[in-house]
């Protein structure tokens, strides 16, 4: 579990952890990311919070979900992360 900071939504903090794991290659493109239940167990968060994590990462284009199979790292996740980093730097 992580120690959550009180002034930032928990789902964003968990999404940051998953985003970092994608960026550092812990979750390479095409591999499965933790399920909603696995996120709940690992981080001690509610199911709804876990769903927000996956939803946010999907919206960013970092993961995609195959119904009945789970969520996976997008093939172009590295490019998405690089573009987001470039945007953040201005």
MDTraj code that builds the backbone (N, CA, C; nanometers):
import mdtraj as md
import numpy as np

residues = "UNK UNK UNK UNK UNK UNK UNK UNK UNK UNK UNK UNK UNK UNK UNK UNK UNK UNK UNK UNK UNK UNK UNK UNK UNK UNK UNK UNK UNK UNK UNK UNK UNK UNK UNK UNK UNK UNK UNK UNK UNK UNK UNK UNK UNK UNK UNK UNK UNK UNK UNK UNK UNK UNK UNK UNK UNK UNK UNK UNK UNK UNK UNK UNK UNK UNK UNK UNK UNK UNK UNK UNK UNK UNK UNK UNK UNK UNK UNK UNK UNK UNK UNK UNK UNK UNK UNK UNK UNK UNK".split()
xyz = np.array([
    [0.0834, -0.1188, 0.0000],
    [0.0000, 0.0000, 0.0000],
    [0.0876, 0.1248, 0.0000],
    [0.0294, 0.2324, -0.0497],
    [0.1006, 0.3593, -0.0469],
    [0.0362, 0.4493, 0.0577],
    [0.1106, 0.5470, 0.0985],
    [0.0553, 0.6441, 0.1924],
    [-0.0020, 0.7580, 0.1095],
    [-0.1324, 0.7728, 0.1144],
    [-0.1997, 0.8727, 0.0322],
    [-0.1860, 1.0116, 0.0930],
    [-0.1623, 1.1105, 0.0062],
    [-0.1623, 1.2494, 0.0519],
    [-0.3072, 1.2953, 0.0553],
    [-0.3445, 1.3746, 0.1540],
    [-0.4856, 1.4078, 0.1736],
    [-0.5444, 1.5077, 0.0737],
    [-0.4596, 1.5827, 0.0038],
    [-0.5130, 1.6886, -0.0827],
    [-0.5192, 1.6516, -0.2299],
    [-0.5122, 1.5205, -0.2601],
    [-0.5185, 1.4741, -0.3988],
    [-0.6015, 1.3470, -0.4030],
    [-0.6927, 1.3342, -0.5004],
    [-0.7762, 1.2139, -0.5061],
    [-0.6927, 1.0854, -0.5092],
    [-0.7372, 0.9867, -0.4329],
    [-0.6655, 0.8588, -0.4255],
    [-0.6497, 0.7951, -0.5627],
    [-0.7541, 0.8031, -0.6450],
    [-0.7459, 0.7363, -0.7750],
    [-0.6349, 0.7971, -0.8602],
    [-0.6122, 0.9271, -0.8489],
    [-0.5042, 0.9912, -0.9259],
    [-0.3675, 0.9444, -0.8764],
    [-0.3558, 0.9242, -0.7462],
    [-0.2291, 0.8779, -0.6891],
    [-0.1986, 0.7347, -0.7329],
    [-0.3017, 0.6498, -0.7353],
    [-0.2827, 0.5125, -0.7815],
    [-0.2527, 0.5124, -0.9316],
    [-0.3224, 0.5958, -1.0073],
    [-0.2961, 0.6055, -1.1512],
    [-0.1517, 0.6476, -1.1763],
    [-0.0982, 0.7358, -1.0923],
    [0.0424, 0.7766, -1.1050],
    [0.1356, 0.6572, -1.0894],
    [0.1040, 0.5686, -0.9938],
    [0.1867, 0.4496, -0.9716],
    [0.1833, 0.3601, -1.0955],
    [0.0647, 0.3361, -1.1492],
    [0.0516, 0.2499, -1.2676],
    [0.1200, 0.3159, -1.3871],
    [0.1031, 0.4460, -1.4022],
    [0.1679, 0.5215, -1.5103],
    [0.3200, 0.5073, -1.5011],
    [0.3743, 0.5160, -1.3800],
    [0.5186, 0.5006, -1.3592],
    [0.5630, 0.3601, -1.3968],
    [0.4845, 0.2612, -1.3609],
    [0.5184, 0.1226, -1.3950],
    [0.5168, 0.1011, -1.5461],
    [0.4254, 0.1679, -1.6149],
    [0.4221, 0.1599, -1.7617],
    [0.5471, 0.2283, -1.8175],
    [0.5787, 0.3463, -1.7652],
    [0.6936, 0.4235, -1.8147],
    [0.8262, 0.3514, -1.7923],
    [0.8402, 0.2830, -1.6774],
    [0.9695, 0.2190, -1.6483],
    [0.9799, 0.0772, -1.7048],
    [0.8754, 0.0332, -1.7755],
    [0.8803, -0.0978, -1.8395],
    [0.8337, -0.2128, -1.7534],
    [0.7920, -0.1854, -1.6294],
    [0.7376, -0.2934, -1.5458],
    [0.6154, -0.3556, -1.6123],
    [0.5386, -0.2726, -1.6817],
    [0.4238, -0.3191, -1.7604],
    [0.4490, -0.2794, -1.9057],
    [0.5150, -0.3658, -1.9829],
    [0.5426, -0.3340, -2.1230],
    [0.4148, -0.3323, -2.2078],
    [0.4206, -0.2696, -2.3256],
    [0.3049, -0.2683, -2.4153],
    [0.2514, -0.4086, -2.4407],
    [0.1195, -0.4196, -2.4385],
    [0.0537, -0.5469, -2.4645],
    [0.0375, -0.6357, -2.3426],
    [0.0975, -0.5974, -2.2304],
    [0.0822, -0.6796, -2.1105],
    [-0.0353, -0.6303, -2.0273],
    [-0.0839, -0.7199, -1.9466],
    [-0.1995, -0.6912, -1.8635],
    [-0.1612, -0.6026, -1.7452],
    [-0.2493, -0.5074, -1.7160],
    [-0.2315, -0.4254, -1.5956],
    [-0.3204, -0.4843, -1.4869],
    [-0.2968, -0.4491, -1.3613],
    [-0.3780, -0.5072, -1.2539],
    [-0.5279, -0.4820, -1.2744],
    [-0.6052, -0.5823, -1.2398],
    [-0.7513, -0.5709, -1.2488],
    [-0.8026, -0.4780, -1.1396],
    [-0.9297, -0.4442, -1.1494],
    [-0.9938, -0.3610, -1.0482],
    [-0.9775, -0.4247, -0.9100],
    [-0.9987, -0.5544, -0.9024],
    [-0.9863, -0.6248, -0.7741],
    [-0.8410, -0.6245, -0.7261],
    [-0.7460, -0.6450, -0.8172],
    [-0.6048, -0.6428, -0.7782],
    [-0.5636, -0.5040, -0.7289],
    [-0.6131, -0.3986, -0.7939],
    [-0.5845, -0.2627, -0.7478],
    [-0.6420, -0.2410, -0.6085],
    [-0.7638, -0.2893, -0.5895],
    [-0.8300, -0.2770, -0.4595],
    [-0.7461, -0.3440, -0.3512],
    [-0.6968, -0.4638, -0.3793],
    [-0.6182, -0.5377, -0.2808],
    [-0.4817, -0.4739, -0.2566],
    [-0.4138, -0.4342, -0.3633],
    [-0.2782, -0.3798, -0.3487],
    [-0.2762, -0.2446, -0.2782],
    [-0.3737, -0.1589, -0.3114],
    [-0.3700, -0.0225, -0.2603],
    [-0.4706, 0.0054, -0.1492],
    [-0.5554, -0.0918, -0.1177],
    [-0.6527, -0.0731, -0.0111],
    [-0.7573, 0.0312, -0.0451],
    [-0.8014, 0.0312, -0.1715],
    [-0.8995, 0.1295, -0.2179],
    [-1.0306, 0.0601, -0.2521],
    [-1.1348, 0.1380, -0.2673],
    [-1.2672, 0.0845, -0.3008],
    [-1.2728, 0.0446, -0.4480],
    [-1.3693, -0.0400, -0.4821],
    [-1.3885, -0.0838, -0.6201],
    [-1.4118, 0.0371, -0.7107],
    [-1.4953, 0.1296, -0.6674],
    [-1.5242, 0.2484, -0.7496],
    [-1.3971, 0.3289, -0.7755],
    [-1.3096, 0.3368, -0.6774],
    [-1.1825, 0.4085, -0.6945],
    [-1.0949, 0.3355, -0.7955],
    [-1.0904, 0.2033, -0.7877],
    [-1.0138, 0.1237, -0.8833],
    [-1.0665, 0.1428, -1.0251],
    [-1.1977, 0.1493, -1.0377],
    [-1.2579, 0.1710, -1.1693],
    [-1.2196, 0.3073, -1.2257],
    [-1.2097, 0.4071, -1.1385],
    [-1.1675, 0.5405, -1.1822],
    [-1.0233, 0.5383, -1.2316],
    [-0.9386, 0.4595, -1.1662],
    [-0.7991, 0.4476, -1.2093],
    [-0.7951, 0.3978, -1.3535],
    [-0.8625, 0.2863, -1.3790],
    [-0.8626, 0.2303, -1.5141],
    [-0.9267, 0.3245, -1.6146],
    [-1.0340, 0.3877, -1.5757],
    [-1.1015, 0.4820, -1.6647],
    [-1.0091, 0.5979, -1.7020],
    [-0.9396, 0.6519, -1.6021],
    [-0.8480, 0.7629, -1.6275],
    [-0.7339, 0.7234, -1.7195],
    [-0.6757, 0.6063, -1.6962],
    [-0.5659, 0.5595, -1.7809],
    [-0.6134, 0.5288, -1.9226],
    [-0.7371, 0.4807, -1.9348],
    [-0.7956, 0.4572, -2.0673],
    [-0.8152, 0.5891, -2.1412],
    [-0.8666, 0.6889, -2.0706],
    [-0.8892, 0.8204, -2.1299],
    [-0.7577, 0.8811, -2.1801],
    [-0.6505, 0.8576, -2.1060],
    [-0.5187, 0.9080, -2.1462],
    [-0.4610, 0.8315, -2.2651],
    [-0.5182, 0.7155, -2.2948],
    [-0.4674, 0.6345, -2.4046],
    [-0.3545, 0.5415, -2.3656],
    [-0.3346, 0.5228, -2.2343],
    [-0.2265, 0.4359, -2.1874],
    [-0.2664, 0.2894, -2.1817],
    [-0.3936, 0.2623, -2.1607],
    [-0.4410, 0.1237, -2.1557],
    [-0.5671, 0.1102, -2.2409],
    [-0.5985, -0.0128, -2.2733],
    [-0.7250, -0.0445, -2.3396],
    [-0.7808, -0.1677, -2.2708],
    [-0.9122, -0.1833, -2.2783],
    [-0.9779, -0.2945, -2.2112],
    [-1.0452, -0.3844, -2.3131],
    [-1.0218, -0.5126, -2.2990],
    [-1.0890, -0.6140, -2.3796],
    [-1.1914, -0.6818, -2.2887],
    [-1.3208, -0.6639, -2.3177],
    [-1.4234, -0.7232, -2.2318],
    [-1.4004, -0.8727, -2.2104],
    [-1.4072, -0.9109, -2.0852],
    [-1.3893, -1.0504, -2.0476],
    [-1.2441, -1.0945, -2.0366],
    [-1.1513, -1.0055, -2.0746],
    [-1.0094, -1.0423, -2.0719],
    [-0.9274, -0.9562, -1.9768],
    [-0.9640, -0.8306, -1.9620],
    [-0.8885, -0.7411, -1.8748],
    [-0.8400, -0.6178, -1.9481],
    [-0.7524, -0.5433, -1.8817],
    [-0.6967, -0.4208, -1.9383],
    [-0.5486, -0.4416, -1.9663],
    [-0.5021, -0.3818, -2.0753],
    [-0.3667, -0.4027, -2.1234],
    [-0.3012, -0.2698, -2.1573],
    [-0.1676, -0.2676, -2.1515],
    [-0.0926, -0.1474, -2.1872],
    [-0.1025, -0.1275, -2.3383],
    [-0.1355, -0.0056, -2.3774],
    [-0.1470, 0.0278, -2.5192],
    [-0.0112, 0.0155, -2.5873],
    [-0.0127, -0.0220, -2.7151],
    [0.1108, -0.0382, -2.7920],
    [0.1883, 0.0929, -2.8006],
    [0.1166, 0.2052, -2.8040],
    [0.1801, 0.3363, -2.8194],
    [0.1927, 0.4109, -2.6860],
    [0.1929, 0.3385, -2.5757],
    [0.1962, 0.4025, -2.4437],
    [0.3195, 0.4913, -2.4260],
    [0.4346, 0.4488, -2.4782],
    [0.5567, 0.5289, -2.4633],
    [0.5411, 0.6645, -2.5312],
    [0.4797, 0.6651, -2.6494],
    [0.4585, 0.7910, -2.7211],
    [0.3593, 0.8804, -2.6466],
    [0.2562, 0.8183, -2.5892],
    [0.1568, 0.8940, -2.5124],
    [0.2236, 0.9586, -2.3912],
    [0.3063, 0.8830, -2.3213],
    [0.3752, 0.9364, -2.2040],
    [0.4730, 1.0471, -2.2434],
    [0.5435, 1.0281, -2.3545],
    [0.6388, 1.1303, -2.4001],
    [0.5647, 1.2584, -2.4356],
    [0.4532, 1.2465, -2.5062],
    [0.3743, 1.3644, -2.5427],
    [0.3218, 1.4355, -2.4181],
    [0.2776, 1.3584, -2.3201],
    [0.2278, 1.4180, -2.1952],
    [0.3407, 1.4893, -2.1235],
    [0.4601, 1.4323, -2.1241],
    [0.5751, 1.4956, -2.0617],
    [0.6139, 1.6223, -2.1346],
    [0.6088, 1.6190, -2.2660],
    [0.6402, 1.7381, -2.3455],
    [0.5391, 1.8484, -2.3189],
    [0.4108, 1.8118, -2.3065],
    [0.3057, 1.9093, -2.2773],
    [0.3266, 1.9715, -2.1402],
    [0.3678, 1.8903, -2.0435],
    [0.3863, 1.9388, -1.9064],
    [0.5025, 2.0381, -1.8985],
    [0.6028, 2.0174, -1.9827],
    [0.7178, 2.1072, -1.9810],
    [0.6883, 2.2376, -2.0542],
    [0.5850, 2.2357, -2.1380],
    [0.5445, 2.3577, -2.2059],
    [0.6214, 2.3752, -2.3293],
])
top = md.Topology()
chain = top.add_chain()
for i, resn in enumerate(residues, 1):
    res = top.add_residue(resn, chain, resSeq=i)
    for name in ("N", "CA", "C"):
        top.add_atom(name, md.element.get_by_symbol(name[0]), res)
traj = md.Trajectory(xyz[None], top)
